[in-house]
Each structure stands twice: as C-alpha cells, then as structure tokens.
Amino acid sequence: MIKVWNWTLTSLALAFLVAYSYPAFVVEVTPSRQSILDGIQWVSWVAFAADLLFGMYKSANKVHYLRKHPLEVLAVALPFLRPLRLLRFISFGTLVFEKVNLGKSIAITFKVIVTALFLTYLAGIEITMAERGEPGATIQGVGDGFWWAITTLTTVGY
C-alpha cells in the first residue's frame, strides 16, 4: 500500500509540474484550461498535505518528524517546490549507478547535476511567469527565462 501511495504522490508531482509549467509555455491560457490546471495543483497540494499530516500523526515525536522530512514540509508550504518529489527518481538512478559498480562519486555527481538542472528548469519557469508582459521586462518567453536561469546558475552573467 505504501508503494502505491508513493507512486501516487510521484504521479501527482509530475502532474503538478506540467500544470505549473504550462502557462510559461503558452502565452494565453483560456479560463477553462486555467481552471483545470488550478484543479490539478489543488489536488496535488491536498495529497501532499494529507501525506505530511498522516506522517506527523503516526510519529511519536512530531518535531523530529518535521525535521527528518524537510522536503515534504517544503512541498506543502511552497507550491513551486512540489515537483521536488520527482527528485526521488534521482535516488533510483543513483542506485542503478551503484549497482553497476560505477561508484558513489559518479552517483553523487549524477544526483547533483540532475538536481541543478531541475532547479534551473523551475527557476526558468518562475522568472518567465513573473516577467512576461510586465513593462520594461526583458524576459518575454520561456526561452528567455531558461537563458536567464542557466546564466544565473553558471555565472553571474549580468
């Protein structure tokens, strides 16, 4: 049952990522489509909040539980971080690297690179939605947002 729930949360994180990213790729989102996207985001939030509350309920030490599960707390508190649940796939990829004897250093490098790329993607989406259509903004499309995110990650190239 726990496996099914974890896959459900991972699927909801992926659905959230798509629903959250969609407006950055499409200039004008129809009200009906926005309503669907909002519904997906709310369903995922409710599931993540329920998961966090259930984990706290089962735990004998609530504060200790919250400290041991910062990703779950952040996923409920900060909506744009819900896709971080997908980073569990990175752990799976790391295990694959370790099983084929590539070693822990390559597995850690893989994890760091994928995490950095994922956060860069989220930053590009965020800046695109924040800047698009604003007077004097230089970021008008998702390509500009990704360029900004990559430039910011790799250098301070302003």
Residue pairs with C-beta under 8 A, 6 or more apart in sequence:
5 51
6 88
8 47
9 47
9 48
9 51
9 85
10 85
10 86
10 88
10 89
12 43
12 44
12 47
12 48
12 85
13 44
13 75
13 82
13 83
13 84
13 85
13 86
14 83
14 86
15 40
15 44
16 40
16 41
16 44
16 82
16 83
17 82
17 83
17 86
18 40
19 36
19 37
19 38
19 40
19 41
19 44
20 37
20 41
20 79
20 80
20 82
20 83
20 125
21 125
22 29
22 33
22 37
23 29
23 34
23 37
23 129
24 124
24 125
24 128
24 129
24 132
24 142
24 145
25 142
27 132
29 37
41 79
44 82
45 76
45 79
45 82
48 72
48 75
48 76
48 82
48 85
49 76
51 72
52 69
52 72
52 73
52 75
52 76
55 65
55 69
55 72
56 62
56 65
56 66
59 65
66 73
71 84
71 85
71 87
74 81
74 84
75 81
75 82
75 84
75 85
80 122
80 126
81 122
83 118
83 122
84 118
86 118
87 114
87 115
87 118
90 110
90 111
90 114
90 115
91 111
93 107
93 110
93 111
93 114
94 107
94 108
94 110
94 111
95 107
97 103
97 106
97 107
97 110
98 104
98 107
116 153
119 153
120 146
120 149
120 150
120 153
121 146
121 149
123 145
123 148
123 149
123 152
123 153
124 142
124 145
124 146
124 147
124 148
124 149
124 150
125 142
125 145
126 145
127 139
127 145
127 148
127 149
128 139
128 141
128 142
128 144
128 145
128 146
131 137
131 138
131 139
131 140
131 144
131 145
132 139
132 140
132 141
133 140
138 144
139 145
139 148
151 157
151 158
